[in-house]
């Protein structure tokens, strides 16, 4: 069974640009969550999508947005990038059948210069 | 909201010894407590989890205990091996059909000395 796939693995962007990250969940998982991981703040919740609807949102500015498609694939977008947005962005999928345990992807390493 | 604290931030043990990592949580409504292991360059991997209706759970060399009254839970690794060296995260959530948001601790770096 394929795991959670995140693309791309690495990105380098310039301040002020925007970026889109992609996540393909495990087949059959309808819930997709996004986390930002930094050395200082650890794993911080961005948002969760279920059946194309955002049902939870963390404390991030509106520059961070996301969406989920009918096939459960999800994207997150960060506009007007700042240096502080440099982080590992992790996507995780889960399902009622999995007991709500998250399966994480390997993440997208975003560097803003 | 939920707050999960994890102490200490680093732990070093000799190969073959046991390691215990403790976490506390703040929301008494939390009912799901997973532990994740993260190796360099990889995403966190679920290694064991426990629900609030269970006090202890074991899986080979790994066990987790939960004390709902004190609102803390612990990860126990016996007979540690060098490949156990990684960052370990605890988390808590109110798992339900409408929510699966996890709140994570800051993580602990476990080093197993050969």
gemmi code that builds the backbone of each chain (N, CA, C; Angstrom):
import gemmi

chains = {
    "A": [
        ("UNK", (0.853, -1.192, 0.000), (0.000, 0.000, 0.000), (0.883, 1.234, 0.000)),
        ("UNK", (0.683, 2.142, -0.938), (1.505, 3.335, -1.026), (1.257, 4.221, 0.183)),
        ("UNK", (2.328, 4.925, 0.614), (2.196, 5.823, 1.742), (1.736, 7.183, 1.298)),
        ("UNK", (1.953, 8.165, 2.157), (1.604, 9.547, 1.850), (2.728, 10.138, 1.006)),
        ("UNK", (2.380, 10.705, -0.110), (3.365, 11.244, -1.036), (3.286, 12.759, -1.073)),
        ("UNK", (4.416, 13.397, -0.814), (4.477, 14.857, -0.864), (5.452, 15.286, -1.959)),
        ("UNK", (5.032, 16.265, -2.710), (5.907, 16.812, -3.746), (5.835, 18.337, -3.737)),
        ("UNK", (6.947, 19.019, -4.055), (8.259, 18.428, -4.237), (8.918, 18.136, -2.891)),
        ("UNK", (10.064, 17.518, -2.860), (10.772, 17.256, -1.601), (11.506, 18.499, -1.114)),
        ("UNK", (12.018, 19.261, -2.047), (12.785, 20.463, -1.698), (12.358, 21.623, -2.600)),
        ("UNK", (12.358, 22.815, -1.995), (12.012, 24.026, -2.721), (12.843, 25.177, -2.185)),
        ("UNK", (13.323, 26.011, -3.086), (13.960, 27.258, -2.683), (13.203, 28.381, -3.368)),
        ("UNK", (12.716, 29.306, -2.560), (11.938, 30.429, -3.082), (12.508, 31.733, -2.543)),
        ("UNK", (12.145, 32.811, -3.218), (12.569, 34.145, -2.814), (11.454, 34.823, -2.043)),
        ("UNK", (11.834, 35.667, -1.117), (10.843, 36.442, -0.353), (9.860, 37.129, -1.295)),
        ("UNK", (8.610, 37.086, -0.934), (7.577, 37.723, -1.722), (6.910, 36.804, -2.732)),
        ("UNK", (7.570, 35.704, -3.069), (6.966, 34.757, -4.000), (5.887, 33.942, -3.295)),
        ("UNK", (5.200, 33.121, -4.077), (4.231, 32.188, -3.504), (4.648, 30.765, -3.865)),
        ("UNK", (4.108, 29.814, -3.101), (4.490, 28.429, -3.330), (3.272, 27.527, -3.115)),
        ("UNK", (3.223, 26.448, -3.862), (2.164, 25.447, -3.706), (2.800, 24.091, -3.468)),
        ("UNK", (2.365, 23.440, -2.403), (2.857, 22.115, -2.051), (1.735, 21.104, -2.235)),
        ("UNK", (2.108, 19.892, -2.622), (1.099, 18.885, -2.926), (1.224, 17.675, -2.017)),
        ("UNK", (0.089, 17.043, -1.732), (0.056, 15.863, -0.873), (-0.962, 14.868, -1.407)),
        ("UNK", (-0.518, 13.648, -1.612), (-1.435, 12.562, -1.984), (-1.545, 11.608, -0.807)),
        ("UNK", (-2.737, 11.480, -0.216), (-2.876, 10.639, 0.984), (-2.900, 9.160, 0.635)),
        ("UNK", (-2.889, 8.355, 1.684), (-3.040, 6.917, 1.503), (-4.428, 6.652, 0.911)),
        ("UNK", (-4.481, 5.728, -0.014), (-5.750, 5.415, -0.653), (-6.803, 5.053, 0.391)),
        ("UNK", (-7.955, 5.720, 0.291), (-9.040, 5.465, 1.235), (-9.065, 6.416, 2.417)),
        ("UNK", (-7.974, 7.131, 2.648), (-7.955, 8.118, 3.726), (-8.584, 9.412, 3.228)),
        ("UNK", (-9.563, 9.906, 3.965), (-10.270, 11.102, 3.528), (-9.852, 12.346, 4.299)),
        ("UNK", (-9.136, 12.158, 5.386), (-8.681, 13.299, 6.181), (-7.215, 13.589, 5.878)),
        ("UNK", (-6.919, 14.842, 5.585), (-5.544, 15.274, 5.333), (-5.256, 16.478, 6.220)),
        ("UNK", (-4.150, 16.385, 6.943), (-3.732, 17.478, 7.812), (-2.357, 17.963, 7.397)),
        ("UNK", (-2.107, 19.233, 7.643), (-0.819, 19.834, 7.327), (-0.192, 20.398, 8.595)),
        ("UNK", (1.123, 20.191, 8.711), (1.875, 20.704, 9.845), (3.126, 21.411, 9.336)),
        ("UNK", (3.522, 22.430, 10.081), (4.794, 23.100, 9.840), (5.756, 22.665, 10.931)),
        ("UNK", (6.950, 22.238, 10.552), (7.935, 21.823, 11.552), (9.170, 22.702, 11.448)),
        ("UNK", (9.519, 23.346, 12.560), (10.724, 24.152, 12.656), (11.463, 23.764, 13.933)),
        ("UNK", (12.781, 23.991, 13.985), (13.537, 23.630, 15.186), (13.039, 24.355, 16.431)),
        ("UNK", (12.604, 25.591, 16.279), (12.209, 26.373, 17.435), (10.793, 26.105, 17.926)),
        ("UNK", (9.878, 25.895, 17.005), (8.460, 25.745, 17.361), (7.950, 24.306, 17.302)),
        ("UNK", (8.755, 23.410, 16.778), (8.311, 22.026, 16.691), (7.250, 21.847, 15.612)),
        ("UNK", (6.322, 20.938, 15.862), (5.257, 20.627, 14.903), (4.041, 21.477, 15.223)),
        ("UNK", (3.690, 22.351, 14.301), (2.545, 23.232, 14.513), (1.473, 22.942, 13.467)),
        ("UNK", (0.260, 22.815, 13.946), (-0.878, 22.467, 13.103), (-1.270, 23.638, 12.208)),
        ("UNK", (-1.401, 23.346, 10.919), (-1.837, 24.370, 9.963), (-3.336, 24.261, 9.705)),
        ("UNK", (-3.747, 23.146, 9.141), (-5.169, 22.921, 8.883), (-5.420, 21.448, 8.579)),
        ("UNK", (-6.713, 21.114, 8.643), (-7.158, 19.762, 8.351), (-8.309, 19.822, 7.355)),
        ("UNK", (-8.296, 18.932, 6.400), (-9.367, 18.834, 5.421), (-9.987, 17.439, 5.474)),
        ("UNK", (-11.291, 17.428, 5.294), (-12.028, 16.169, 5.238), (-13.116, 16.321, 4.191)),
        ("UNK", (-13.139, 15.436, 3.238), (-14.133, 15.487, 2.154), (-14.233, 16.885, 1.565)),
        ("UNK", (-13.096, 17.447, 1.204), (-12.977, 18.733, 0.502), (-13.341, 19.941, 1.366)),
        ("UNK", (-13.584, 19.729, 2.652), (-13.966, 20.830, 3.544), (-12.897, 21.022, 4.617)),
        ("UNK", (-12.546, 22.274, 4.871), (-11.611, 22.547, 5.961), (-12.395, 22.484, 7.260)),
        ("UNK", (-11.994, 21.597, 8.175), (-12.752, 21.475, 9.413), (-11.946, 21.881, 10.636)),
        ("UNK", (-10.676, 22.196, 10.460), (-9.868, 22.705, 11.560), (-8.804, 23.615, 10.981)),
        ("UNK", (-8.485, 24.666, 11.713), (-7.455, 25.576, 11.244), (-6.600, 25.988, 12.424)),
        ("UNK", (-5.300, 26.044, 12.225), (-4.391, 26.479, 13.278), (-4.212, 27.987, 13.258)),
        ("UNK", (-3.304, 28.465, 14.093), (-3.084, 29.898, 14.249), (-2.002, 30.420, 13.317)),
        ("UNK", (-2.265, 30.354, 12.055), (-1.353, 30.879, 11.048), (-2.043, 32.000, 10.291)),
        ("UNK", (-1.242, 32.951, 9.763), (-1.853, 34.062, 9.018), (-2.545, 33.578, 7.748)),
        ("UNK", (-3.377, 34.458, 7.198), (-4.156, 34.120, 6.021), (-3.320, 33.824, 4.789)),
        ("UNK", (-2.011, 34.113, 4.853), (-1.137, 33.800, 3.714), (-1.050, 32.286, 3.490)),
        ("UNK", (-1.381, 31.548, 4.520), (-1.360, 30.088, 4.432), (-2.785, 29.615, 4.120)),
        ("UNK", (-2.907, 28.890, 3.049), (-4.224, 28.373, 2.677), (-4.077, 26.972, 2.115)),
        ("UNK", (-5.180, 26.310, 1.988), (-5.128, 24.953, 1.458), (-6.438, 24.589, 0.802)),
        ("UNK", (-6.430, 23.422, 0.217), (-7.657, 22.886, -0.345), (-7.516, 21.380, -0.516)),
        ("UNK", (-8.648, 20.743, -0.689), (-8.645, 19.300, -0.909), (-9.553, 19.002, -2.086)),
        ("UNK", (-9.120, 18.084, -2.904), (-9.860, 17.728, -4.108), (-10.742, 16.500, -3.855)),
        ("UNK", (-11.577, 16.202, -4.819), (-12.533, 15.098, -4.644), (-11.847, 13.746, -4.492)),
        ("UNK", (-10.612, 13.629, -4.958), (-9.871, 12.360, -4.798), (-9.044, 12.352, -3.512)),
        ("UNK", (-9.288, 13.309, -2.635), (-8.638, 13.483, -1.333), (-7.240, 14.081, -1.404)),
        ("UNK", (-6.687, 14.234, -2.577), (-5.400, 14.912, -2.689), (-5.541, 16.343, -2.171)),
        ("UNK", (-4.471, 16.855, -1.598), (-4.557, 18.180, -0.998), (-3.372, 19.038, -1.448)),
        ("UNK", (-3.594, 20.305, -1.470), (-2.532, 21.263, -1.724), (-2.557, 22.326, -0.643)),
        ("UNK", (-1.389, 22.858, -0.332), (-1.344, 24.054, 0.502), (-0.546, 25.120, -0.230)),
        ("UNK", (-0.953, 26.340, -0.006), (-0.353, 27.478, -0.681), (0.116, 28.485, 0.358)),
        ("UNK", (1.290, 29.027, 0.121), (1.768, 30.124, 0.960), (2.073, 31.290, 0.035)),
        ("UNK", (1.415, 32.406, 0.282), (1.639, 33.578, -0.555), (2.568, 34.559, 0.157)),
        ("UNK", (3.150, 35.455, -0.594), (4.032, 36.502, -0.063), (4.996, 35.920, 0.966)),
        ("UNK", (5.829, 35.022, 0.517), (6.727, 34.286, 1.404), (7.626, 35.214, 2.217)),
        ("UNK", (7.830, 34.802, 3.463), (8.743, 35.498, 4.377), (9.850, 34.523, 4.776)),
        ("UNK", (10.986, 35.096, 5.229), (12.108, 34.240, 5.640), (11.674, 33.232, 6.703)),
        ("UNK", (10.801, 33.670, 7.591), (10.333, 32.814, 8.680), (9.469, 31.653, 8.232)),
        ("UNK", (9.105, 31.619, 6.973), (8.299, 30.492, 6.465), (9.169, 29.298, 6.116)),
        ("UNK", (10.475, 29.475, 6.181), (11.384, 28.356, 5.926), (11.137, 27.266, 6.961)),
        ("UNK", (10.826, 26.080, 6.483), (10.440, 25.003, 7.402), (10.261, 23.721, 6.608)),
        ("UNK", (10.042, 22.653, 7.359), (9.617, 21.389, 6.760), (8.094, 21.343, 6.867)),
        ("UNK", (7.419, 21.195, 5.754), (5.964, 21.122, 5.747), (5.547, 19.671, 5.568)),
        ("UNK", (4.816, 19.193, 6.560), (4.427, 17.797, 6.597), (2.936, 17.646, 6.376)),
        ("UNK", (2.606, 16.648, 5.597), (1.224, 16.290, 5.352), (0.985, 14.926, 5.997)),
        ("UNK", (-0.191, 14.744, 6.555), (-0.529, 13.458, 7.150), (-1.952, 13.090, 6.773)),
        ("UNK", (-2.188, 11.820, 6.555), (-3.556, 11.387, 6.281), (-4.007, 10.411, 7.357)),
        ("UNK", (-5.315, 10.351, 7.535), (-5.868, 9.443, 8.532), (-7.278, 9.058, 8.128)),
        ("UNK", (-7.810, 8.068, 8.827), (-9.174, 7.633, 8.561), (-9.755, 7.030, 9.831)),
        ("UNK", (-11.066, 6.912, 9.853), (-11.717, 6.278, 11.011), (-11.214, 4.843, 11.139)),
        ("UNK", (-11.008, 4.208, 9.999), (-10.542, 2.814, 10.008), (-9.156, 2.691, 10.597)),
        ("UNK", (-8.351, 3.730, 10.446), (-6.985, 3.691, 10.994), (-6.976, 4.143, 12.446)),
        ("UNK", (-8.161, 4.365, 13.008), (-8.218, 4.802, 14.395), (-7.771, 6.234, 14.575)),
        ("UNK", (-7.795, 6.970, 13.485), (-7.392, 8.379, 13.478), (-5.895, 8.571, 13.655)),
        ("UNK", (-5.132, 7.481, 13.601), (-3.684, 7.640, 13.658), (-3.181, 8.263, 12.376)),
        ("UNK", (-2.301, 9.201, 12.498), (-1.744, 9.883, 11.334), (-0.664, 9.040, 10.692)),
        ("UNK", (-0.625, 9.058, 9.353), (0.534, 8.595, 8.614), (1.106, 9.811, 7.898)),
        ("UNK", (2.338, 10.128, 8.211), (2.972, 11.304, 7.637), (3.713, 10.978, 6.357)),
        ("UNK", (3.791, 11.983, 5.493), (4.694, 11.919, 4.371), (6.085, 12.343, 4.813)),
        ("UNK", (7.019, 12.361, 3.876), (8.397, 12.744, 4.202), (8.594, 14.255, 4.239)),
        ("UNK", (7.581, 14.986, 3.782), (7.642, 16.435, 3.905), (8.237, 17.137, 2.698)),
        ("UNK", (7.979, 18.422, 2.651), (8.591, 19.322, 1.672), (9.437, 20.318, 2.446)),
        ("UNK", (10.709, 20.349, 2.123), (11.624, 21.290, 2.795), (11.610, 22.586, 1.997)),
        ("UNK", (11.042, 23.640, 2.581), (10.959, 24.942, 1.932), (11.999, 25.874, 2.526)),
        ("UNK", (12.804, 26.446, 1.673), (13.783, 27.448, 2.089), (13.452, 28.750, 1.388)),
        ("UNK", (13.278, 29.800, 2.169), (12.985, 31.116, 1.623), (14.237, 31.988, 1.774)),
        ("UNK", (14.702, 32.532, 0.661), (15.944, 33.334, 0.693), (15.663, 34.792, 0.302)),
    ],
    "B": [
        ("UNK", (-6.949, 25.767, 24.358), (-6.700, 24.538, 23.620), (-5.747, 23.620, 24.355)),
        ("UNK", (-5.493, 22.485, 23.752), (-4.604, 21.481, 24.336), (-3.162, 21.972, 24.339)),
        ("UNK", (-2.449, 21.617, 25.401), (-1.022, 21.913, 25.507), (-0.317, 20.628, 25.937)),
        ("UNK", (0.676, 20.226, 25.173), (1.418, 19.001, 25.484), (2.864, 19.368, 25.758)),
        ("UNK", (3.347, 18.936, 26.912), (4.721, 19.233, 27.279), (5.528, 17.943, 27.399)),
        ("UNK", (6.757, 18.035, 26.972), (7.618, 16.862, 26.891), (8.966, 17.226, 27.506)),
        ("UNK", (9.397, 16.428, 28.456), (10.678, 16.689, 29.102), (11.424, 15.377, 29.321)),
        ("UNK", (12.736, 15.378, 29.323), (13.625, 16.487, 28.947), (13.672, 16.646, 27.432)),
        ("UNK", (14.531, 17.470, 26.917), (14.627, 17.655, 25.470), (15.634, 16.690, 24.853)),
        ("UNK", (16.538, 16.169, 25.671), (17.487, 15.177, 25.189), (17.636, 14.079, 26.233)),
        ("UNK", (17.945, 12.883, 25.744), (18.144, 11.740, 26.629), (19.193, 10.844, 26.002)),
        ("UNK", (20.174, 10.463, 26.795), (21.224, 9.581, 26.311), (21.267, 8.339, 27.190)),
        ("UNK", (21.252, 7.178, 26.561), (21.294, 5.921, 27.316), (22.318, 4.994, 26.687)),
        ("UNK", (22.759, 4.040, 27.479), (23.681, 3.025, 26.986), (22.877, 1.930, 26.283)),
        ("UNK", (23.437, 1.409, 25.211), (22.767, 0.317, 24.494), (22.411, -0.807, 25.458)),
        ("UNK", (21.191, -1.283, 25.358), (20.731, -2.351, 26.234), (19.959, -1.860, 27.443)),
        ("UNK", (20.151, -0.592, 27.808), (19.393, -0.020, 28.919), (17.983, 0.347, 28.460)),
        ("UNK", (17.151, 0.721, 29.421), (15.798, 1.184, 29.116), (15.764, 2.702, 29.032)),
        ("UNK", (14.826, 3.212, 28.256), (14.615, 4.656, 28.135), (13.155, 4.950, 28.432)),
        ("UNK", (12.916, 6.002, 29.197), (11.557, 6.419, 29.516), (11.401, 7.890, 29.148)),
        ("UNK", (10.388, 8.195, 28.377), (10.106, 9.568, 27.953), (8.709, 9.923, 28.445)),
        ("UNK", (8.610, 11.073, 29.118), (7.337, 11.450, 29.736), (6.723, 12.680, 29.081)),
        ("UNK", (5.421, 12.687, 29.031), (4.667, 13.828, 28.507), (3.488, 14.135, 29.412)),
        ("UNK", (3.129, 15.413, 29.481), (1.911, 15.821, 30.181), (1.004, 16.547, 29.199)),
        ("UNK", (-0.302, 16.481, 29.459), (-1.251, 17.190, 28.614), (-2.197, 17.986, 29.496)),
        ("UNK", (-2.889, 18.934, 28.904), (-3.688, 19.848, 29.724), (-5.192, 19.618, 29.604)),
        ("UNK", (-5.654, 19.115, 28.463), (-7.097, 19.002, 28.237), (-7.597, 17.624, 28.670)),
        ("UNK", (-8.406, 17.602, 29.713), (-8.893, 16.329, 30.230), (-9.819, 15.614, 29.239)),
        ("UNK", (-10.274, 16.315, 28.203), (-11.129, 15.687, 27.189), (-10.316, 14.893, 26.159)),
        ("UNK", (-9.015, 15.051, 26.147), (-8.185, 14.300, 25.191), (-8.315, 12.817, 25.450)),
        ("UNK", (-8.423, 12.045, 24.377), (-8.660, 10.613, 24.536), (-7.777, 9.740, 23.653)),
        ("UNK", (-6.866, 10.368, 22.929), (-6.009, 9.592, 22.035), (-4.592, 10.137, 22.148)),
        ("UNK", (-3.626, 9.215, 22.389), (-2.261, 9.632, 22.702), (-1.272, 8.786, 21.893)),
        ("UNK", (-0.823, 9.300, 20.767), (0.158, 8.561, 19.958), (1.575, 9.019, 20.222)),
        ("UNK", (2.498, 8.160, 19.891), (3.926, 8.486, 19.936), (4.508, 8.305, 18.534)),
        ("UNK", (5.352, 9.272, 18.154), (5.961, 9.239, 16.841), (7.486, 9.250, 16.962)),
        ("UNK", (8.117, 8.585, 16.030), (9.586, 8.560, 15.930), (9.964, 9.220, 14.612)),
        ("UNK", (10.887, 10.164, 14.679), (11.314, 10.838, 13.464), (12.822, 10.685, 13.290)),
        ("UNK", (13.196, 10.078, 12.186), (14.592, 9.941, 11.833), (14.971, 11.041, 10.854)),
        ("UNK", (16.245, 11.291, 10.758), (16.738, 12.391, 9.938), (16.249, 12.273, 8.497)),
        ("UNK", (15.668, 13.350, 7.994), (15.237, 13.375, 6.607), (13.923, 12.684, 6.327)),
        ("UNK", (13.256, 12.248, 7.394), (11.983, 11.544, 7.212), (10.878, 12.226, 7.990)),
        ("UNK", (9.643, 11.882, 7.634), (8.521, 12.362, 8.414), (8.342, 11.527, 9.666)),
        ("UNK", (7.593, 12.022, 10.643), (7.338, 11.242, 11.859), (6.610, 9.942, 11.537)),
        ("UNK", (6.984, 8.890, 12.235), (6.363, 7.587, 12.033), (5.685, 7.153, 13.324)),
        ("UNK", (4.425, 6.773, 13.226), (3.684, 6.304, 14.389), (4.284, 4.988, 14.885)),
        ("UNK", (4.649, 4.945, 16.177), (5.232, 3.723, 16.711), (4.300, 3.018, 17.686)),
        ("UNK", (3.475, 3.753, 18.392), (2.513, 3.158, 19.298), (1.528, 4.229, 19.706)),
        ("UNK", (0.333, 3.827, 20.046), (-0.663, 4.793, 20.523), (-1.518, 4.144, 21.598)),
        ("UNK", (-2.212, 4.974, 22.358), (-3.061, 4.477, 23.431), (-4.288, 5.358, 23.526)),
        ("UNK", (-5.390, 4.744, 23.884), (-6.638, 5.501, 24.060), (-6.956, 5.592, 25.542)),
        ("UNK", (-7.820, 6.521, 25.872), (-8.031, 6.848, 27.284), (-8.721, 5.747, 28.070)),
        ("UNK", (-9.275, 4.752, 27.389), (-9.934, 3.657, 28.110), (-8.966, 2.516, 28.431)),
        ("UNK", (-7.683, 2.747, 28.149), (-6.654, 1.739, 28.394), (-5.530, 2.371, 29.202)),
        ("UNK", (-4.965, 1.636, 30.169), (-3.910, 2.203, 30.998), (-2.514, 1.916, 30.491)),
        ("UNK", (-2.370, 0.800, 29.735), (-1.054, 0.435, 29.259), (-1.196, -0.363, 27.966)),
        ("UNK", (-0.200, -0.225, 27.108), (-0.190, -0.977, 25.857), (1.251, -1.320, 25.520)),
        ("UNK", (1.469, -2.556, 25.057), (2.827, -2.990, 24.731), (2.906, -3.479, 23.304)),
        ("UNK", (4.081, -3.284, 22.710), (4.355, -3.819, 21.385), (5.847, -4.134, 21.342)),
        ("UNK", (6.175, -5.373, 21.595), (7.559, -5.852, 21.628), (8.367, -5.037, 22.645)),
        ("UNK", (9.364, -4.264, 22.227), (10.213, -3.554, 23.185), (9.628, -2.204, 23.606)),
        ("UNK", (8.499, -1.858, 23.056), (7.916, -0.543, 23.313), (6.628, -0.681, 24.108)),
        ("UNK", (6.438, 0.213, 25.064), (5.200, 0.236, 25.835), (4.831, 1.686, 26.114)),
        ("UNK", (3.562, 1.924, 26.282), (3.079, 3.254, 26.654), (2.137, 3.093, 27.838)),
        ("UNK", (2.259, 3.993, 28.811), (1.367, 3.998, 29.969), (0.661, 5.344, 30.026)),
        ("UNK", (-0.553, 5.333, 30.539), (-1.368, 6.539, 30.618), (-1.935, 6.676, 32.017)),
        ("UNK", (-1.782, 7.855, 32.584), (-2.370, 8.184, 33.883), (-3.315, 9.355, 33.660)),
        ("UNK", (-4.615, 9.049, 33.512), (-5.586, 10.111, 33.199), (-5.765, 11.087, 34.349)),
        ("UNK", (-5.655, 10.598, 35.567), (-5.839, 11.466, 36.725), (-4.767, 12.545, 36.765)),
        ("UNK", (-3.532, 12.129, 36.534), (-2.408, 13.064, 36.560), (-2.202, 13.730, 35.207)),
        ("UNK", (-2.892, 13.286, 34.198), (-2.771, 13.796, 32.834), (-1.332, 13.696, 32.330)),
        ("UNK", (-0.773, 12.498, 32.469), (0.518, 12.279, 31.850), (0.604, 10.873, 31.281)),
        ("UNK", (1.454, 10.729, 30.278), (1.660, 9.436, 29.636), (3.135, 9.301, 29.286)),
        ("UNK", (3.585, 8.066, 29.238), (5.018, 7.804, 29.093), (5.281, 6.729, 28.052)),
        ("UNK", (6.414, 6.871, 27.401), (6.894, 5.870, 26.442), (8.063, 5.133, 27.085)),
        ("UNK", (8.007, 3.810, 27.055), (9.068, 2.990, 27.626), (9.677, 2.151, 26.518)),
        ("UNK", (10.990, 2.264, 26.366), (11.703, 1.448, 25.383), (12.688, 0.581, 26.154)),
        ("UNK", (12.567, -0.723, 26.045), (13.488, -1.634, 26.727), (14.542, -2.135, 25.745)),
        ("UNK", (15.655, -2.594, 26.308), (16.756, -3.158, 25.503), (17.085, -2.263, 24.307)),
        ("UNK", (17.376, -1.012, 24.600), (17.595, -0.033, 23.533), (18.730, -0.454, 22.606)),
        ("UNK", (18.571, -0.074, 21.348), (19.544, -0.379, 20.310), (19.935, 0.916, 19.602)),
        ("UNK", (21.092, 0.969, 18.960), (21.511, 2.204, 18.274), (20.465, 2.717, 17.282)),
        ("UNK", (19.735, 1.817, 16.655), (18.718, 2.263, 15.688), (17.505, 2.908, 16.346)),
        ("UNK", (17.447, 2.869, 17.680), (16.383, 3.598, 18.390), (16.715, 5.084, 18.486)),
        ("UNK", (17.942, 5.459, 18.161), (18.336, 6.872, 18.201), (17.513, 7.660, 17.182)),
        ("UNK", (16.798, 8.667, 17.672), (15.901, 9.459, 16.825), (15.267, 10.537, 17.696)),
        ("UNK", (14.387, 11.330, 17.089), (13.579, 12.275, 17.848), (12.205, 11.647, 18.070)),
        ("UNK", (11.738, 11.679, 19.300), (10.447, 11.099, 19.649), (9.475, 12.206, 20.050)),
        ("UNK", (8.289, 12.146, 19.477), (7.249, 13.121, 19.774), (6.051, 12.427, 20.404)),
        ("UNK", (5.527, 13.037, 21.448), (4.240, 12.601, 21.967), (3.187, 13.562, 21.448)),
        ("UNK", (1.952, 13.144, 21.459), (0.856, 13.986, 20.981), (-0.425, 13.595, 21.691)),
        ("UNK", (-1.399, 14.492, 21.619), (-2.701, 14.231, 22.221), (-3.786, 14.823, 21.341)),
        ("UNK", (-4.946, 14.187, 21.368), (-6.072, 14.740, 20.616), (-7.384, 14.232, 21.201)),
        ("UNK", (-8.449, 14.917, 20.810), (-9.806, 14.445, 21.090), (-10.259, 13.808, 19.796)),
        ("UNK", (-10.009, 12.530, 19.667), (-10.287, 11.846, 18.408), (-11.774, 11.547, 18.307)),
        ("UNK", (-12.369, 12.025, 17.213), (-13.776, 11.749, 16.981), (-14.005, 11.785, 15.478)),
        ("UNK", (-15.245, 11.510, 15.085), (-15.541, 11.532, 13.658), (-15.369, 12.898, 13.036)),
        ("UNK", (-15.455, 13.939, 13.879), (-15.386, 15.296, 13.331), (-14.044, 15.956, 13.571)),
        ("UNK", (-13.125, 15.267, 14.190), (-11.868, 15.929, 14.536), (-10.769, 14.896, 14.698)),
        ("UNK", (-9.604, 15.223, 14.187), (-8.458, 14.351, 14.459), (-7.203, 15.188, 14.643)),
        ("UNK", (-7.368, 16.456, 15.008), (-6.223, 17.341, 15.165), (-5.358, 16.878, 16.319)),
        ("UNK", (-4.070, 16.721, 16.046), (-3.102, 16.335, 17.062), (-2.317, 17.547, 17.533)),
        ("UNK", (-2.110, 17.616, 18.847), (-1.213, 18.614, 19.422), (0.041, 17.876, 19.864)),
        ("UNK", (1.190, 18.318, 19.380), (2.446, 17.619, 19.629), (3.268, 18.285, 20.726)),
        ("UNK", (4.048, 17.478, 21.424), (5.090, 17.997, 22.287), (6.249, 18.460, 21.426)),
        ("UNK", (7.258, 19.072, 22.060), (8.381, 19.641, 21.311), (9.368, 18.581, 20.820)),
        ("UNK", (9.264, 17.391, 21.342), (10.149, 16.328, 20.903), (11.341, 16.144, 21.826)),
        ("UNK", (11.826, 14.916, 21.880), (13.021, 14.589, 22.653), (13.972, 13.823, 21.753)),
        ("UNK", (15.243, 14.214, 21.801), (16.258, 13.512, 21.019), (16.848, 12.407, 21.869)),
        ("UNK", (16.613, 11.180, 21.453), (17.157, 10.021, 22.168), (18.429, 9.554, 21.465)),
        ("UNK", (19.491, 9.440, 22.235), (20.757, 8.918, 21.711), (21.077, 7.631, 22.446)),
        ("UNK", (21.320, 6.578, 21.701), (21.687, 5.297, 22.293), (23.159, 5.056, 21.997)),
        ("UNK", (23.959, 5.032, 23.054), (25.409, 4.875, 22.907), (25.753, 3.396, 22.753)),
        ("UNK", (26.523, 3.050, 21.717), (26.870, 1.631, 21.507), (27.811, 1.126, 22.602)),
    ],
}
model = gemmi.Model(1)
for chain_id, residues in chains.items():
    chain = gemmi.Chain(chain_id)
    for i, (resn, *xyz) in enumerate(residues, 1):
        res = gemmi.Residue()
        res.name, res.seqid = resn, gemmi.SeqId(i, " ")
        for name, pos in zip(("N", "CA", "C"), xyz):
            atom = gemmi.Atom()
            atom.name, atom.element = name, gemmi.Element(name[0])
            atom.pos, atom.b_iso = gemmi.Position(*pos), 0.0
            res.add_atom(atom)
        chain.add_residue(res)
    model.add_chain(chain)
structure = gemmi.Structure()
structure.add_model(model)
structure.setup_entities()
